[in-house]
Amino acid sequence: MANADVHDIKSRLEWGQPAFTIIDVRDRCTFNQGHIMGALPIDMEDLVNRARASLHNQREIYVYGESDEQAADAVRRLKSIGFANVAEITGGLAAWKNVGGAVEGTAS
């Protein structure tokens, strides 16, 4: 898993295959304005510690951020601590919205 296609993730959710976690590494204020439905808000500073404490390292994890570069950095950090099934959601929230993915938040 390197990059994840938003169509694939959306299809998995629609078919009731939610055996994965979506992490939003943007700041909390931005997250509150709008995010992928069900995403966990974990900012970059807390990512390693929170992931170690609350996620199984074999869990499938999809990450998005302010940019693809931020998401790629988060993926690298998670892989460096033993998470094997991690991918970035290329295009982030904008790509998710473009395929009609469910969002929640004050501005959505």
N, CA, C and O atoms as a GROMACS GRO file, in nm:
protein
  432
    1MET      N    1   0.085  -0.119   0.000
    1MET     CA    2   0.000   0.000   0.000
    1MET      C    3   0.089   0.125   0.000
    1MET      O    4   0.168   0.145   0.092
    2ALA      N    5   0.077   0.205  -0.101
    2ALA     CA    6   0.153   0.329  -0.105
    2ALA      C    7   0.056   0.447  -0.114
    2ALA      O    8   0.050   0.531  -0.024
    3ASN      N    9  -0.020   0.451  -0.222
    3ASN     CA   10  -0.123   0.553  -0.237
    3ASN      C   11  -0.257   0.484  -0.250
    3ASN      O   12  -0.267   0.375  -0.307
    4ALA      N   13  -0.360   0.548  -0.198
    4ALA     CA   14  -0.493   0.489  -0.204
    4ALA      C   15  -0.582   0.574  -0.292
    4ALA      O   16  -0.576   0.697  -0.289
    5ASP      N   17  -0.663   0.508  -0.370
    5ASP     CA   18  -0.757   0.577  -0.456
    5ASP      C   19  -0.887   0.601  -0.381
    5ASP      O   20  -0.941   0.509  -0.320
    6VAL      N   21  -0.937   0.723  -0.385
    6VAL     CA   22  -1.059   0.757  -0.312
    6VAL      C   23  -1.178   0.674  -0.358
    6VAL      O   24  -1.266   0.643  -0.278
    7HIS      N   25  -1.182   0.637  -0.486
    7HIS     CA   26  -1.293   0.554  -0.535
    7HIS      C   27  -1.295   0.419  -0.463
    7HIS      O   28  -1.401   0.371  -0.423
    8ASP      N   29  -1.176   0.359  -0.446
    8ASP     CA   30  -1.166   0.229  -0.380
    8ASP      C   31  -1.212   0.237  -0.235
    8ASP      O   32  -1.286   0.151  -0.187
    9ILE      N   33  -1.167   0.339  -0.165
    9ILE     CA   34  -1.203   0.354  -0.023
    9ILE      C   35  -1.353   0.377  -0.009
    9ILE      O   36  -1.418   0.317   0.077
   10LYS      N   37  -1.408   0.464  -0.094
   10LYS     CA   38  -1.552   0.492  -0.090
   10LYS      C   39  -1.631   0.365  -0.117
   10LYS      O   40  -1.731   0.338  -0.050
   11SER      N   41  -1.588   0.287  -0.215
   11SER     CA   42  -1.657   0.161  -0.246
   11SER      C   43  -1.653   0.065  -0.129
   11SER      O   44  -1.753   0.000  -0.098
   12ARG      N   45  -1.539   0.055  -0.064
   12ARG     CA   46  -1.528  -0.034   0.052
   12ARG      C   47  -1.624   0.007   0.162
   12ARG      O   48  -1.686  -0.078   0.226
   13LEU      N   49  -1.637   0.136   0.186
   13LEU     CA   50  -1.731   0.184   0.288
   13LEU      C   51  -1.875   0.153   0.248
   13LEU      O   52  -1.954   0.109   0.331
   14GLU      N   53  -1.908   0.176   0.122
   14GLU     CA   54  -2.044   0.152   0.074
   14GLU      C   55  -2.081   0.004   0.078
   14GLU      O   56  -2.197  -0.030   0.095
   15TRP      N   57  -1.982  -0.083   0.061
   15TRP     CA   58  -2.007  -0.226   0.063
   15TRP      C   59  -1.993  -0.284   0.204
   15TRP      O   60  -1.992  -0.406   0.221
   16GLY      N   61  -1.982  -0.196   0.303
   16GLY     CA   62  -1.977  -0.243   0.441
   16GLY      C   63  -1.847  -0.312   0.478
   16GLY      O   64  -1.848  -0.408   0.555
   17GLN      N   65  -1.738  -0.265   0.423
   17GLN     CA   66  -1.608  -0.322   0.454
   17GLN      C   67  -1.523  -0.220   0.530
   17GLN      O   68  -1.419  -0.177   0.480
   18PRO      N   69  -1.566  -0.181   0.649
   18PRO     CA   70  -1.496  -0.074   0.720
   18PRO      C   71  -1.379  -0.122   0.806
   18PRO      O   72  -1.348  -0.057   0.906
   19ALA      N   73  -1.315  -0.231   0.770
   19ALA     CA   74  -1.205  -0.283   0.852
   19ALA      C   75  -1.076  -0.204   0.828
   19ALA      O   76  -0.970  -0.262   0.806
   20PHE      N   77  -1.087  -0.075   0.834
   20PHE     CA   78  -0.971   0.011   0.820
   20PHE      C   79  -0.995   0.141   0.896
   20PHE      O   80  -1.107   0.169   0.939
   21THR      N   81  -0.891   0.218   0.912
   21THR     CA   82  -0.898   0.344   0.983
   21THR      C   83  -0.851   0.456   0.891
   21THR      O   84  -0.752   0.441   0.820
   22ILE      N   85  -0.922   0.568   0.893
   22ILE     CA   86  -0.881   0.686   0.818
   22ILE      C   87  -0.833   0.789   0.920
   22ILE      O   88  -0.905   0.821   1.015
   23ILE      N   89  -0.713   0.840   0.901
   23ILE     CA   90  -0.656   0.940   0.991
   23ILE      C   91  -0.639   1.072   0.917
   23ILE      O   92  -0.586   1.077   0.806
   24ASP      N   93  -0.685   1.179   0.981
   24ASP     CA   94  -0.670   1.315   0.930
   24ASP      C   95  -0.562   1.382   1.013
   24ASP      O   96  -0.580   1.402   1.134
   25VAL      N   97  -0.449   1.417   0.950
   25VAL     CA   98  -0.337   1.475   1.024
   25VAL      C   99  -0.334   1.629   1.017
   25VAL      O  100  -0.234   1.691   1.055
   26ARG      N  101  -0.441   1.688   0.969
   26ARG     CA  102  -0.448   1.835   0.966
   26ARG      C  103  -0.472   1.886   1.109
   26ARG      O  104  -0.502   1.808   1.199
   27ASP      N  105  -0.459   2.017   1.129
   27ASP     CA  106  -0.482   2.070   1.264
   27ASP      C  107  -0.629   2.056   1.302
   27ASP      O  108  -0.716   2.041   1.216
   28ARG      N  109  -0.656   2.060   1.431
   28ARG     CA  110  -0.790   2.031   1.482
   28ARG      C  111  -0.896   2.130   1.432
   28ARG      O  112  -1.009   2.090   1.404
   29CYS      N  113  -0.860   2.257   1.421
   29CYS     CA  114  -0.956   2.358   1.373
   29CYS      C  115  -0.999   2.326   1.229
   29CYS      O  116  -1.118   2.331   1.197
   30THR      N  117  -0.903   2.293   1.144
   30THR     CA  118  -0.933   2.257   1.006
   30THR      C  119  -1.017   2.131   1.001
   30THR      O  120  -1.112   2.122   0.923
   31PHE      N  121  -0.982   2.032   1.083
   31PHE     CA  122  -1.058   1.907   1.091
   31PHE      C  123  -1.204   1.936   1.126
   31PHE      O  124  -1.295   1.881   1.064
   32ASN      N  125  -1.225   2.022   1.225
   32ASN     CA  126  -1.361   2.052   1.270
   32ASN      C  127  -1.445   2.120   1.161
   32ASN      O  128  -1.567   2.107   1.161
   33GLN      N  129  -1.381   2.192   1.071
   33GLN     CA  130  -1.453   2.259   0.962
   33GLN      C  131  -1.507   2.160   0.860
   33GLN      O  132  -1.611   2.183   0.800
   34GLY      N  133  -1.437   2.050   0.840
   34GLY     CA  134  -1.482   1.949   0.746
   34GLY      C  135  -1.381   1.838   0.732
   34GLY      O  136  -1.261   1.863   0.718
   35HIS      N  137  -1.429   1.714   0.734
   35HIS     CA  138  -1.340   1.598   0.723
   35HIS      C  139  -1.417   1.478   0.669
   35HIS      O  140  -1.540   1.478   0.666
   36ILE      N  141  -1.343   1.377   0.627
   36ILE     CA  142  -1.404   1.253   0.581
   36ILE      C  143  -1.481   1.192   0.697
   36ILE      O  144  -1.430   1.181   0.808
   37MET      N  145  -1.605   1.152   0.670
   37MET     CA  146  -1.689   1.092   0.772
   37MET      C  147  -1.617   0.975   0.841
   37MET      O  148  -1.572   0.881   0.775
   38GLY      N  149  -1.607   0.983   0.972
   38GLY     CA  150  -1.546   0.876   1.049
   38GLY      C  151  -1.396   0.885   1.066
   38GLY      O  152  -1.336   0.801   1.133
   39ALA      N  153  -1.333   0.986   1.006
   39ALA     CA  154  -1.187   1.000   1.018
   39ALA      C  155  -1.148   1.035   1.161
   39ALA      O  156  -1.221   1.105   1.231
   40LEU      N  157  -1.032   0.987   1.204
   40LEU     CA  158  -0.978   1.020   1.335
   40LEU      C  159  -0.887   1.141   1.322
   40LEU      O  160  -0.799   1.143   1.236
   41PRO      N  161  -0.906   1.241   1.407
   41PRO     CA  162  -0.814   1.355   1.403
   41PRO      C  163  -0.691   1.327   1.490
   41PRO      O  164  -0.702   1.314   1.612
   42ILE      N  165  -0.576   1.318   1.426
   42ILE     CA  166  -0.450   1.301   1.500
   42ILE      C  167  -0.348   1.393   1.434
   42ILE      O  168  -0.304   1.367   1.322
   43ASP      N  169  -0.310   1.501   1.505
   43ASP     CA  170  -0.215   1.593   1.441
   43ASP      C  171  -0.076   1.530   1.436
   43ASP      O  172  -0.046   1.435   1.510
   44MET      N  173   0.007   1.582   1.351
   44MET     CA  174   0.139   1.523   1.323
   44MET      C  175   0.224   1.507   1.449
   44MET      O  176   0.296   1.408   1.462
   45GLU      N  177   0.216   1.602   1.542
   45GLU     CA  178   0.299   1.595   1.662
   45GLU      C  179   0.262   1.475   1.750
   45GLU      O  180   0.349   1.419   1.817
   46ASP      N  181   0.136   1.436   1.749
   46ASP     CA  182   0.089   1.325   1.833
   46ASP      C  183   0.080   1.193   1.757
   46ASP      O  184   0.050   1.090   1.818
   47LEU      N  185   0.104   1.194   1.628
   47LEU     CA  186   0.076   1.078   1.543
   47LEU      C  187   0.142   0.949   1.593
   47LEU      O  188   0.075   0.848   1.611
   48VAL      N  189   0.272   0.952   1.614
   48VAL     CA  190   0.344   0.831   1.652
   48VAL      C  191   0.294   0.777   1.786
   48VAL      O  192   0.263   0.658   1.798
   49ASN      N  193   0.285   0.864   1.886
   49ASN     CA  194   0.241   0.818   2.018
   49ASN      C  195   0.098   0.768   2.019
   49ASN      O  196   0.069   0.664   2.078
   50ARG      N  197   0.008   0.840   1.955
   50ARG     CA  198  -0.133   0.797   1.954
   50ARG      C  199  -0.152   0.670   1.873
   50ARG      O  200  -0.230   0.584   1.913
   51ALA      N  201  -0.082   0.657   1.761
   51ALA     CA  202  -0.094   0.536   1.680
   51ALA      C  203  -0.044   0.415   1.759
   51ALA      O  204  -0.110   0.310   1.760
   52ARG      N  205   0.070   0.429   1.825
   52ARG     CA  206   0.123   0.318   1.906
   52ARG      C  207   0.024   0.279   2.016
   52ARG      O  208   0.005   0.161   2.044
   53ALA      N  209  -0.037   0.379   2.077
   53ALA     CA  210  -0.125   0.353   2.191
   53ALA      C  211  -0.262   0.298   2.153
   53ALA      O  212  -0.322   0.223   2.229
   54SER      N  213  -0.312   0.336   2.034
   54SER     CA  214  -0.453   0.304   2.008
   54SER      C  215  -0.482   0.224   1.881
   54SER      O  216  -0.597   0.187   1.858
   55LEU      N  217  -0.382   0.197   1.799
   55LEU     CA  218  -0.407   0.124   1.674
   55LEU      C  219  -0.321  -0.001   1.666
   55LEU      O  220  -0.204   0.000   1.703
   56HIS      N  221  -0.380  -0.108   1.617
   56HIS     CA  222  -0.305  -0.232   1.596
   56HIS      C  223  -0.215  -0.213   1.474
   56HIS      O  224  -0.258  -0.157   1.373
   57ASN      N  225  -0.090  -0.258   1.484
   57ASN     CA  226   0.004  -0.230   1.374
   57ASN      C  227  -0.024  -0.309   1.246
   57ASN      O  228   0.043  -0.286   1.145
   58GLN      N  229  -0.121  -0.401   1.248
   58GLN     CA  230  -0.160  -0.470   1.125
   58GLN      C  231  -0.287  -0.411   1.063
   58GLN      O  232  -0.331  -0.454   0.957
   59ARG      N  233  -0.345  -0.312   1.129
   59ARG     CA  234  -0.466  -0.247   1.080
   59ARG      C  235  -0.437  -0.174   0.949
   59ARG      O  236  -0.329  -0.117   0.932
   60GLU      N  237  -0.532  -0.176   0.857
   60GLU     CA  238  -0.518  -0.095   0.735
   60GLU      C  239  -0.548   0.050   0.773
   60GLU      O  240  -0.651   0.079   0.834
   61ILE      N  241  -0.457   0.138   0.737
   61ILE     CA  242  -0.470   0.280   0.774
   61ILE      C  243  -0.453   0.364   0.648
   61ILE      O  244  -0.360   0.345   0.570
   62TYR      N  245  -0.546   0.458   0.631
   62TYR     CA  246  -0.538   0.556   0.523
   62TYR      C  247  -0.522   0.694   0.586
   62TYR      O  248  -0.591   0.727   0.682
   63VAL      N  249  -0.431   0.773   0.532
   63VAL     CA  250  -0.398   0.902   0.590
   63VAL      C  251  -0.416   1.013   0.486
   63VAL      O  252  -0.383   0.997   0.369
   64TYR      N  253  -0.470   1.126   0.532
   64TYR     CA  254  -0.471   1.245   0.447
   64TYR      C  255  -0.441   1.366   0.532
   64TYR      O  256  -0.458   1.365   0.654
   65GLY      N  257  -0.394   1.473   0.465
   65GLY     CA  258  -0.357   1.596   0.536
   65GLY      C  259  -0.386   1.718   0.452
   65GLY      O  260  -0.467   1.714   0.359
   66GLU      N  261  -0.319   1.827   0.486
   66GLU     CA  262  -0.334   1.952   0.412
   66GLU      C  263  -0.286   1.936   0.268
   66GLU      O  264  -0.338   1.999   0.176
   67SER      N  265  -0.186   1.848   0.250
   67SER     CA  266  -0.127   1.826   0.118
   67SER      C  267  -0.086   1.680   0.108
   67SER      O  268  -0.079   1.608   0.208
   68ASP      N  269  -0.059   1.636  -0.014
   68ASP     CA  270  -0.010   1.500  -0.033
   68ASP      C  271   0.126   1.482   0.034
   68ASP      O  272   0.158   1.373   0.081
   69GLU      N  273   0.206   1.589   0.040
   69GLU     CA  274   0.336   1.581   0.105
   69GLU      C  275   0.321   1.556   0.255
   69GLU      O  276   0.394   1.475   0.312
   70GLN      N  277   0.226   1.625   0.319
   70GLN     CA  278   0.202   1.604   0.462
   70GLN      C  279   0.153   1.461   0.487
   70GLN      O  280   0.196   1.396   0.582
   71ALA      N  281   0.064   1.414   0.402
   71ALA     CA  282   0.014   1.277   0.415
   71ALA      C  283   0.128   1.176   0.396
   71ALA      O  284   0.136   1.078   0.470
   72ALA      N  285   0.214   1.199   0.298
   72ALA     CA  286   0.326   1.109   0.273
   72ALA      C  287   0.421   1.106   0.393
   72ALA      O  288   0.475   1.001   0.427
   73ASP      N  289   0.442   1.221   0.456
   73ASP     CA  290   0.526   1.228   0.576
   73ASP      C  291   0.463   1.146   0.688
   73ASP      O  292   0.533   1.073   0.758
   74ALA      N  293   0.333   1.156   0.704
   74ALA     CA  294   0.263   1.079   0.807
   74ALA      C  295   0.275   0.930   0.780
   74ALA      O  296   0.297   0.851   0.873
   75VAL      N  297   0.262   0.890   0.654
   75VAL     CA  298   0.276   0.748   0.616
   75VAL      C  299   0.417   0.700   0.653
   75VAL      O  300   0.433   0.592   0.709
   76ARG      N  301   0.519   0.780   0.620
   76ARG     CA  302   0.658   0.743   0.653
   76ARG      C  303   0.675   0.725   0.803
   76ARG      O  304   0.738   0.630   0.848
   77ARG      N  305   0.618   0.817   0.881
   77ARG     CA  306   0.630   0.807   1.027
   77ARG      C  307   0.565   0.680   1.080
   77ARG      O  308   0.622   0.612   1.165
   78LEU      N  309   0.447   0.647   1.030
   78LEU     CA  310   0.378   0.526   1.075
   78LEU      C  311   0.454   0.400   1.034
   78LEU      O  312   0.466   0.306   1.113
   79LYS      N  313   0.504   0.398   0.913
   79LYS     CA  314   0.581   0.281   0.868
   79LYS      C  315   0.708   0.264   0.951
   79LYS      O  316   0.751   0.151   0.977
   80SER      N  317   0.768   0.376   0.992
   80SER     CA  318   0.893   0.368   1.068
   80SER      C  319   0.873   0.307   1.207
   80SER      O  320   0.970   0.263   1.269
   81ILE      N  321   0.749   0.303   1.256
   81ILE     CA  322   0.724   0.241   1.387
   81ILE      C  323   0.652   0.107   1.374
   81ILE      O  324   0.598   0.055   1.472
   82GLY      N  325   0.654   0.051   1.253
   82GLY     CA  326   0.605  -0.084   1.236
   82GLY      C  327   0.466  -0.103   1.178
   82GLY      O  328   0.417  -0.215   1.172
   83PHE      N  329   0.401   0.005   1.136
   83PHE     CA  330   0.271  -0.009   1.070
   83PHE      C  331   0.296  -0.045   0.924
   83PHE      O  332   0.356   0.032   0.850
   84ALA      N  333   0.249  -0.162   0.884
   84ALA     CA  334   0.281  -0.213   0.751
   84ALA      C  335   0.178  -0.174   0.645
   84ALA      O  336   0.214  -0.153   0.529
   85ASN      N  337   0.052  -0.163   0.683
   85ASN     CA  338  -0.056  -0.141   0.586
   85ASN      C  339  -0.105   0.003   0.592
   85ASN      O  340  -0.217   0.031   0.634
   86VAL      N  341  -0.019   0.094   0.550
   86VAL     CA  342  -0.049   0.237   0.555
   86VAL      C  343  -0.039   0.296   0.415
   86VAL      O  344   0.054   0.266   0.340
   87ALA      N  345  -0.136   0.382   0.381
   87ALA     CA  346  -0.133   0.448   0.251
   87ALA      C  347  -0.188   0.590   0.265
   87ALA      O  348  -0.271   0.618   0.352
   88GLU      N  349  -0.142   0.677   0.177
   88GLU     CA  350  -0.198   0.812   0.177
   88GLU      C  351  -0.317   0.817   0.083
   88GLU      O  352  -0.320   0.749  -0.020
   89ILE      N  353  -0.413   0.899   0.120
   89ILE     CA  354  -0.528   0.923   0.033
   89ILE      C  355  -0.487   1.038  -0.059
   89ILE      O  356  -0.492   1.155  -0.020
   90THR      N  357  -0.448   1.004  -0.179
   90THR     CA  358  -0.399   1.103  -0.274
   90THR      C  359  -0.510   1.204  -0.306
   90THR      O  360  -0.621   1.167  -0.342
   91GLY      N  361  -0.476   1.331  -0.292
   91GLY     CA  362  -0.574   1.436  -0.318
   91GLY      C  363  -0.652   1.478  -0.195
   91GLY      O  364  -0.721   1.580  -0.196
   92GLY      N  365  -0.641   1.400  -0.087
   92GLY     CA  366  -0.700   1.435   0.041
   92GLY      C  367  -0.850   1.458   0.038
   92GLY      O  368  -0.924   1.392  -0.035
   93LEU      N  369  -0.893   1.552   0.119
   93LEU     CA  370  -1.036   1.580   0.135
   93LEU      C  371  -1.099   1.628   0.005
   93LEU      O  372  -1.214   1.593  -0.024
   94ALA      N  373  -1.028   1.707  -0.073
   94ALA     CA  374  -1.083   1.757  -0.200
   94ALA      C  375  -1.115   1.640  -0.294
   94ALA      O  376  -1.221   1.638  -0.356
   95ALA      N  377  -1.024   1.544  -0.305
   95ALA     CA  378  -1.047   1.429  -0.391
   95ALA      C  379  -1.165   1.347  -0.339
   95ALA      O  380  -1.246   1.297  -0.417
   96TRP      N  381  -1.174   1.334  -0.207
   96TRP     CA  382  -1.284   1.260  -0.145
   96TRP      C  383  -1.418   1.326  -0.180
   96TRP      O  384  -1.514   1.258  -0.217
   97LYS      N  385  -1.424   1.457  -0.167
   97LYS     CA  386  -1.548   1.530  -0.198
   97LYS      C  387  -1.583   1.516  -0.347
   97LYS      O  388  -1.700   1.506  -0.383
   98ASN      N  389  -1.480   1.517  -0.433
   98ASN     CA  390  -1.503   1.507  -0.578
   98ASN      C  391  -1.570   1.377  -0.619
   98ASN      O  392  -1.639   1.373  -0.721
   99VAL      N  393  -1.551   1.269  -0.541
   99VAL     CA  394  -1.614   1.142  -0.575
   99VAL      C  395  -1.744   1.122  -0.494
   99VAL      O  396  -1.803   1.014  -0.496
  100GLY      N  397  -1.786   1.227  -0.424
  100GLY     CA  398  -1.911   1.220  -0.350
  100GLY      C  399  -1.901   1.147  -0.218
  100GLY      O  400  -2.001   1.098  -0.165
  101GLY      N  401  -1.779   1.140  -0.164
  101GLY     CA  402  -1.759   1.075  -0.034
  101GLY      C  403  -1.825   1.156   0.078
  101GLY      O  404  -1.832   1.278   0.071
  102ALA      N  405  -1.873   1.085   0.180
  102ALA     CA  406  -1.941   1.151   0.292
  102ALA      C  407  -1.843   1.233   0.376
  102ALA      O  408  -1.734   1.187   0.409
  103VAL      N  409  -1.886   1.354   0.408
  103VAL     CA  410  -1.805   1.442   0.493
  103VAL      C  411  -1.892   1.492   0.609
  103VAL      O  412  -2.015   1.490   0.603
  104GLU      N  413  -1.823   1.535   0.713
  104GLU     CA  414  -1.892   1.596   0.826
  104GLU      C  415  -1.808   1.710   0.879
  104GLU      O  416  -1.687   1.716   0.855
  105GLY      N  417  -1.871   1.801   0.951
  105GLY     CA  418  -1.802   1.917   1.005
  105GLY      C  419  -1.886   2.042   0.987
  105GLY      O  420  -1.990   2.038   0.922
  106THR      N  421  -1.840   2.152   1.044
  106THR     CA  422  -1.919   2.275   1.044
  106THR      C  423  -1.936   2.337   0.907
  106THR      O  424  -2.036   2.403   0.882
  107ALA      N  425  -1.838   2.316   0.815
  107ALA     CA  426  -1.846   2.379   0.683
  107ALA      C  427  -1.889   2.281   0.573
  107ALA      O  428  -1.891   2.318   0.455
  108SER      N  429  -1.921   2.159   0.610
  108SER     CA  430  -1.951   2.059   0.505
  108SER      C  431  -2.093   2.054   0.469
  108SER      O  432  -2.133   1.975   0.383
   0.00000   0.00000   0.00000
